[in-house]
Amino acid sequence: MENVVELKNATNKFVSLCFSGFVAENVHGVDIETLEDHRGNKLGQIAAHRFVKECVRKGMIPYWDCEETNKPSNAIAENIGLEKSFEYMVYISPVE
C-alpha cells in the first residue's frame, strides 16, 4: 500500500489501521479498520488523523466518503478537521 498508518497494542499486534482504500491520481480514499474489541477507544480517529497529516505532508489529497447514517465515521471525519464538500445519491439494486 502506498499510504498506511498502523496502530499496535502492547503485544505488538495490529489493532487499527488507516490506509488508501483507493487512489485516483493524487486523491487517496481514507479507509479505517479497527478490531472490534478495540473500538470505542478513538484508535480509528488517531490512525485517520495521522493518515490525513501524512497525505498532506506528501502533497496528496485525502478523500473521505461514507453514508450519512454512519455516525461514527462522520464523527471521526469531523473530529480530525475534514469538512463536507458535497453530497450525492446512491441507488442500490439487487443483483440476482
OpenMM code with the backbone's topology and positions (N, CA, C; nanometers):
from openmm import Vec3, app, unit

residues = "MET GLU ASN VAL VAL GLU LEU LYS ASN ALA THR ASN LYS PHE VAL SER LEU CYS PHE SER GLY PHE VAL ALA GLU ASN VAL HIS GLY VAL ASP ILE GLU THR LEU GLU ASP HIS ARG GLY ASN LYS LEU GLY GLN ILE ALA ALA HIS ARG PHE VAL LYS GLU CYS VAL ARG LYS GLY MET ILE PRO TYR TRP ASP CYS GLU GLU THR ASN LYS PRO SER ASN ALA ILE ALA GLU ASN ILE GLY LEU GLU LYS SER PHE GLU TYR MET VAL TYR ILE SER PRO VAL GLU".split()
positions = [
    Vec3(0.0831, -0.1178, 0.0000),
    Vec3(0.0000, 0.0000, 0.0000),
    Vec3(0.0878, 0.1244, 0.0000),
    Vec3(0.0403, 0.2221, -0.0705),
    Vec3(0.1195, 0.3438, -0.0843),
    Vec3(0.1204, 0.4274, 0.0424),
    Vec3(0.0107, 0.4296, 0.1148),
    Vec3(-0.0007, 0.5159, 0.2318),
    Vec3(-0.0782, 0.4397, 0.3383),
    Vec3(-0.0149, 0.4151, 0.4541),
    Vec3(-0.0814, 0.3391, 0.5603),
    Vec3(-0.0292, 0.3840, 0.6964),
    Vec3(-0.1205, 0.3895, 0.7948),
    Vec3(-0.0858, 0.4158, 0.9343),
    Vec3(-0.1339, 0.2961, 1.0135),
    Vec3(-0.0441, 0.2356, 1.0915),
    Vec3(-0.0773, 0.1161, 1.1690),
    Vec3(-0.0622, 0.1459, 1.3176),
    Vec3(-0.1606, 0.1013, 1.3968),
    Vec3(-0.1529, 0.1130, 1.5419),
    Vec3(-0.1480, -0.0275, 1.6004),
    Vec3(-0.0552, -0.0503, 1.6909),
    Vec3(-0.0381, -0.1812, 1.7533),
    Vec3(-0.0629, -0.1715, 1.9035),
    Vec3(-0.0969, -0.2855, 1.9640),
    Vec3(-0.1164, -0.2889, 2.1079),
    Vec3(0.0152, -0.3212, 2.1784),
    Vec3(0.0093, -0.3424, 2.3084),
    Vec3(0.1301, -0.3663, 2.3888),
    Vec3(0.2031, -0.4942, 2.3483),
    Vec3(0.1312, -0.5894, 2.2867),
    Vec3(0.1954, -0.7136, 2.2427),
    Vec3(0.2354, -0.7085, 2.0957),
    Vec3(0.2372, -0.5870, 2.0394),
    Vec3(0.2820, -0.5625, 1.9024),
    Vec3(0.1889, -0.6222, 1.7961),
    Vec3(0.0606, -0.6368, 1.8288),
    Vec3(-0.0375, -0.6856, 1.7319),
    Vec3(-0.1182, -0.5669, 1.6783),
    Vec3(-0.1486, -0.5719, 1.5495),
    Vec3(-0.2270, -0.4652, 1.4879),
    Vec3(-0.3665, -0.4611, 1.5497),
    Vec3(-0.4108, -0.3410, 1.5883),
    Vec3(-0.5461, -0.3245, 1.6402),
    Vec3(-0.6256, -0.2251, 1.5567),
    Vec3(-0.5573, -0.1353, 1.4852),
    Vec3(-0.6252, -0.0385, 1.4000),
    Vec3(-0.5307, 0.0066, 1.2901),
    Vec3(-0.5871, 0.0319, 1.1734),
    Vec3(-0.5062, 0.0884, 1.0660),
    Vec3(-0.5914, 0.1749, 0.9767),
    Vec3(-0.5252, 0.2686, 0.9131),
    Vec3(-0.5886, 0.3588, 0.8179),
    Vec3(-0.5023, 0.3575, 0.6928),
    Vec3(-0.5653, 0.3438, 0.5783),
    Vec3(-0.4889, 0.3255, 0.4546),
    Vec3(-0.5625, 0.3840, 0.3351),
    Vec3(-0.4915, 0.3939, 0.2237),
    Vec3(-0.5502, 0.4385, 0.0973),
    Vec3(-0.6332, 0.3244, 0.0405),
    Vec3(-0.7648, 0.3329, 0.0578),
    Vec3(-0.8533, 0.2289, 0.0068),
    Vec3(-0.8642, 0.2331, -0.1448),
    Vec3(-0.8487, 0.3500, -0.2008),
    Vec3(-0.8390, 0.3655, -0.3456),
    Vec3(-0.7540, 0.4882, -0.3733),
    Vec3(-0.6932, 0.4883, -0.4902),
    Vec3(-0.6107, 0.6010, -0.5317),
    Vec3(-0.6494, 0.6371, -0.6741),
    Vec3(-0.6790, 0.7658, -0.6944),
    Vec3(-0.7076, 0.8183, -0.8276),
    Vec3(-0.6223, 0.9426, -0.8443),
    Vec3(-0.5169, 0.9271, -0.9222),
    Vec3(-0.4170, 1.0330, -0.9392),
    Vec3(-0.3608, 1.0699, -0.8019),
    Vec3(-0.3892, 1.1899, -0.7530),
    Vec3(-0.3327, 1.2369, -0.6268),
    Vec3(-0.4327, 1.2285, -0.5110),
    Vec3(-0.5479, 1.1681, -0.5350),
    Vec3(-0.6531, 1.1577, -0.4346),
    Vec3(-0.6484, 1.0195, -0.3703),
    Vec3(-0.6475, 1.0179, -0.2375),
    Vec3(-0.6395, 0.8923, -0.1626),
    Vec3(-0.7627, 0.8755, -0.0754),
    Vec3(-0.8400, 0.7700, -0.1030),
    Vec3(-0.9579, 0.7397, -0.0235),
    Vec3(-0.9182, 0.6866, 0.1125),
    Vec3(-0.9762, 0.7423, 0.2174),
    Vec3(-0.9426, 0.7057, 0.3548),
    Vec3(-1.0258, 0.5852, 0.3977),
    Vec3(-0.9595, 0.4766, 0.4320),
    Vec3(-1.0254, 0.3572, 0.4855),
    Vec3(-0.9682, 0.3283, 0.6231),
    Vec3(-1.0552, 0.2952, 0.7178),
    Vec3(-1.0134, 0.2638, 0.8543),
    Vec3(-1.0658, 0.1259, 0.8922),
    Vec3(-0.9824, 0.0483, 0.9560),
    Vec3(-1.0237, -0.0798, 1.0130),
    Vec3(-0.9708, -0.0860, 1.1555),
    Vec3(-1.0577, -0.1182, 1.2501),
    Vec3(-1.0185, -0.1359, 1.3897),
    Vec3(-1.0807, -0.2650, 1.4394),
    Vec3(-1.0016, -0.3472, 1.5070),
    Vec3(-1.0553, -0.4714, 1.5622),
    Vec3(-1.1717, -0.4393, 1.6553),
    Vec3(-1.2746, -0.5219, 1.6476),
    Vec3(-1.3988, -0.4945, 1.7198),
    Vec3(-1.3768, -0.4723, 1.8695),
    Vec3(-1.2930, -0.5514, 1.9325),
    Vec3(-1.2742, -0.5378, 2.0771),
    Vec3(-1.1884, -0.4165, 2.1149),
    Vec3(-1.1423, -0.3399, 2.0154),
    Vec3(-1.0650, -0.2181, 2.0414),
    Vec3(-1.1399, -0.0923, 1.9982),
    Vec3(-1.2616, -0.1094, 1.9496),
    Vec3(-1.3415, 0.0051, 1.9067),
    Vec3(-1.3884, 0.0852, 2.0280),
    Vec3(-1.4132, 0.2123, 2.0063),
    Vec3(-1.4583, 0.2993, 2.1141),
    Vec3(-1.3443, 0.3629, 2.1913),
    Vec3(-1.2207, 0.3351, 2.1502),
    Vec3(-1.1023, 0.3910, 2.2179),
    Vec3(-1.0352, 0.5004, 2.1366),
    Vec3(-1.1043, 0.5477, 2.0312),
    Vec3(-1.0542, 0.6536, 1.9436),
    Vec3(-0.9308, 0.6134, 1.8624),
    Vec3(-0.9057, 0.4829, 1.8503),
    Vec3(-0.7906, 0.4382, 1.7719),
    Vec3(-0.8088, 0.4696, 1.6243),
    Vec3(-0.9302, 0.4500, 1.5732),
    Vec3(-0.9580, 0.4858, 1.4341),
    Vec3(-0.9366, 0.6331, 1.4088),
    Vec3(-0.9777, 0.7146, 1.5027),
    Vec3(-0.9587, 0.8593, 1.4903),
    Vec3(-0.8108, 0.8957, 1.4919),
    Vec3(-0.7341, 0.8332, 1.5793),
    Vec3(-0.5897, 0.8594, 1.5860),
    Vec3(-0.5229, 0.8189, 1.4550),
    Vec3(-0.5565, 0.6982, 1.4062),
    Vec3(-0.4977, 0.6499, 1.2814),
    Vec3(-0.5367, 0.7404, 1.1643),
    Vec3(-0.6638, 0.7798, 1.1580),
    Vec3(-0.7109, 0.8656, 1.0486),
    Vec3(-0.6425, 1.0019, 1.0531),
    Vec3(-0.6271, 1.0571, 1.1713),
    Vec3(-0.5607, 1.1872, 1.1846),
    Vec3(-0.4168, 1.1791, 1.1346),
    Vec3(-0.3456, 1.0757, 1.1745),
    Vec3(-0.2068, 1.0582, 1.1285),
    Vec3(-0.2018, 1.0367, 0.9779),
    Vec3(-0.2963, 0.9582, 0.9259),
    Vec3(-0.3022, 0.9303, 0.7826),
    Vec3(-0.3230, 1.0596, 0.7034),
    Vec3(-0.4205, 1.1411, 0.7460),
    Vec3(-0.4503, 1.2657, 0.6757),
    Vec3(-0.3300, 1.3600, 0.6814),
    Vec3(-0.2668, 1.3707, 0.7985),
    Vec3(-0.1475, 1.4555, 0.8101),
    Vec3(-0.0373, 1.4076, 0.7155),
    Vec3(-0.0194, 1.2762, 0.7043),
    Vec3(0.0830, 1.2211, 0.6153),
    Vec3(0.0476, 1.2473, 0.4688),
    Vec3(-0.0798, 1.2350, 0.4346),
    Vec3(-0.1232, 1.2675, 0.2979),
    Vec3(-0.0868, 1.4116, 0.2639),
    Vec3(-0.1232, 1.5025, 0.3513),
    Vec3(-0.0971, 1.6445, 0.3274),
    Vec3(0.0530, 1.6692, 0.3173),
    Vec3(0.1299, 1.6068, 0.4055),
    Vec3(0.2763, 1.6236, 0.4033),
    Vec3(0.3348, 1.5790, 0.2689),
    Vec3(0.2777, 1.4730, 0.2125),
    Vec3(0.3265, 1.4188, 0.0853),
    Vec3(0.2622, 1.4854, -0.0361),
    Vec3(0.1768, 1.5849, -0.0133),
    Vec3(0.1114, 1.6534, -0.1245),
    Vec3(-0.0052, 1.5766, -0.1833),
    Vec3(-0.0597, 1.4809, -0.1089),
    Vec3(-0.1749, 1.4030, -0.1544),
    Vec3(-0.3028, 1.4653, -0.1008),
    Vec3(-0.4130, 1.4330, -0.1633),
    Vec3(-0.5426, 1.4836, -0.1215),
    Vec3(-0.6202, 1.3694, -0.0555),
    Vec3(-0.6457, 1.3786, 0.0760),
    Vec3(-0.7264, 1.2745, 0.1420),
    Vec3(-0.8738, 1.2920, 0.1061),
    Vec3(-0.9411, 1.1817, 0.0808),
    Vec3(-1.0823, 1.1839, 0.0429),
    Vec3(-1.1594, 1.0918, 0.1356),
    Vec3(-1.2587, 1.1467, 0.2053),
    Vec3(-1.3407, 1.0708, 0.2994),
    Vec3(-1.4782, 1.0543, 0.2386),
    Vec3(-1.5282, 0.9339, 0.2400),
    Vec3(-1.6571, 0.9043, 0.1795),
    Vec3(-1.7302, 0.8056, 0.2696),
    Vec3(-1.8487, 0.8439, 0.3174),
    Vec3(-1.9282, 0.7490, 0.3945),
    Vec3(-2.0745, 0.7900, 0.3914),
    Vec3(-2.1602, 0.6967, 0.4271),
    Vec3(-2.3031, 0.7237, 0.4297),
    Vec3(-2.3368, 0.8181, 0.5440),
    Vec3(-2.4387, 0.8970, 0.5236),
    Vec3(-2.4828, 0.9910, 0.6267),
    Vec3(-2.5224, 0.9181, 0.7552),
    Vec3(-2.5729, 0.7966, 0.7416),
    Vec3(-2.6176, 0.7200, 0.8584),
    Vec3(-2.5023, 0.6601, 0.9391),
    Vec3(-2.3803, 0.6640, 0.8845),
    Vec3(-2.2637, 0.6092, 0.9558),
    Vec3(-2.2098, 0.7152, 1.0520),
    Vec3(-2.2780, 0.7294, 1.1637),
    Vec3(-2.2453, 0.8346, 1.2607),
    Vec3(-2.1020, 0.8261, 1.3124),
    Vec3(-2.0498, 0.7069, 1.3480),
    Vec3(-1.9115, 0.7013, 1.3971),
    Vec3(-1.8099, 0.7504, 1.2933),
    Vec3(-1.8276, 0.7111, 1.1675),
    Vec3(-1.7353, 0.7536, 1.0629),
    Vec3(-1.7431, 0.9044, 1.0403),
    Vec3(-1.8652, 0.9574, 1.0367),
    Vec3(-1.8812, 1.1014, 1.0194),
    Vec3(-1.8217, 1.1784, 1.1363),
    Vec3(-1.8348, 1.1253, 1.2572),
    Vec3(-1.7776, 1.1906, 1.3754),
    Vec3(-1.6254, 1.1950, 1.3666),
    Vec3(-1.5641, 1.0859, 1.3222),
    Vec3(-1.4181, 1.0838, 1.3067),
    Vec3(-1.3757, 1.1902, 1.2065),
    Vec3(-1.4413, 1.1932, 1.0905),
    Vec3(-1.4059, 1.2913, 0.9874),
    Vec3(-1.4143, 1.4332, 1.0423),
    Vec3(-1.5223, 1.4625, 1.1132),
    Vec3(-1.5404, 1.5959, 1.1701),
    Vec3(-1.4340, 1.6245, 1.2771),
    Vec3(-1.4080, 1.5264, 1.3636),
    Vec3(-1.3126, 1.5463, 1.4732),
    Vec3(-1.1694, 1.5678, 1.4261),
    Vec3(-1.1351, 1.5170, 1.3080),
    Vec3(-0.9975, 1.5370, 1.2595),
    Vec3(-0.9877, 1.6572, 1.1656),
    Vec3(-1.0985, 1.7310, 1.1533),
    Vec3(-1.0939, 1.8575, 1.0804),
    Vec3(-1.1360, 1.8531, 0.9352),
    Vec3(-1.1887, 1.7409, 0.8877),
    Vec3(-1.2352, 1.7352, 0.7493),
    Vec3(-1.3706, 1.8036, 0.7395),
    Vec3(-1.3969, 1.8615, 0.6239),
    Vec3(-1.5232, 1.9305, 0.6005),
    Vec3(-1.5957, 1.8682, 0.4823),
    Vec3(-1.7287, 1.8634, 0.4921),
    Vec3(-1.8102, 1.8084, 0.3836),
    Vec3(-1.8045, 1.9034, 0.2654),
    Vec3(-1.7713, 1.8506, 0.1481),
    Vec3(-1.7639, 1.9362, 0.0303),
    Vec3(-1.8788, 1.9104, -0.0671),
    Vec3(-1.9416, 1.7925, -0.0589),
    Vec3(-2.0561, 1.7650, -0.1452),
    Vec3(-2.1285, 1.6408, -0.0951),
    Vec3(-2.2505, 1.6228, -0.1445),
    Vec3(-2.3308, 1.5048, -0.1172),
    Vec3(-2.3755, 1.4465, -0.2500),
    Vec3(-2.4067, 1.3180, -0.2494),
    Vec3(-2.4591, 1.2554, -0.3697),
    Vec3(-2.5513, 1.1409, -0.3311),
    Vec3(-2.6379, 1.1036, -0.4225),
    Vec3(-2.7329, 0.9941, -0.4011),
    Vec3(-2.6723, 0.8640, -0.4522),
    Vec3(-2.7005, 0.7574, -0.3822),
    Vec3(-2.6592, 0.6248, -0.4245),
    Vec3(-2.7847, 0.5400, -0.4394),
    Vec3(-2.7960, 0.4717, -0.5500),
    Vec3(-2.9084, 0.3831, -0.5746),
    Vec3(-2.8583, 0.2399, -0.5716),
    Vec3(-2.9279, 0.1586, -0.4963),
    Vec3(-2.8882, 0.0184, -0.4831),
    Vec3(-2.9945, -0.0694, -0.5463),
    Vec3(-2.9514, -0.1592, -0.6310),
    Vec3(-3.0421, -0.2520, -0.6967),
    Vec3(-2.9935, -0.3925, -0.6689),
    Vec3(-3.0838, -0.4823, -0.6298),
    Vec3(-3.0410, -0.6200, -0.6019),
    Vec3(-2.9902, -0.6881, -0.7288),
    Vec3(-2.8875, -0.7679, -0.7097),
    Vec3(-2.8321, -0.8454, -0.8219),
    Vec3(-2.8797, -0.9891, -0.8040),
    Vec3(-2.9439, -1.0376, -0.9065),
    Vec3(-2.9968, -1.1745, -0.8986),
    Vec3(-2.9291, -1.2642, -0.9958),
] * unit.nanometer
topology = app.Topology()
chain = topology.addChain("A")
for resn in residues:
    res = topology.addResidue(resn, chain)
    for name in ("N", "CA", "C"):
        topology.addAtom(name, app.Element.getBySymbol(name[0]), res)
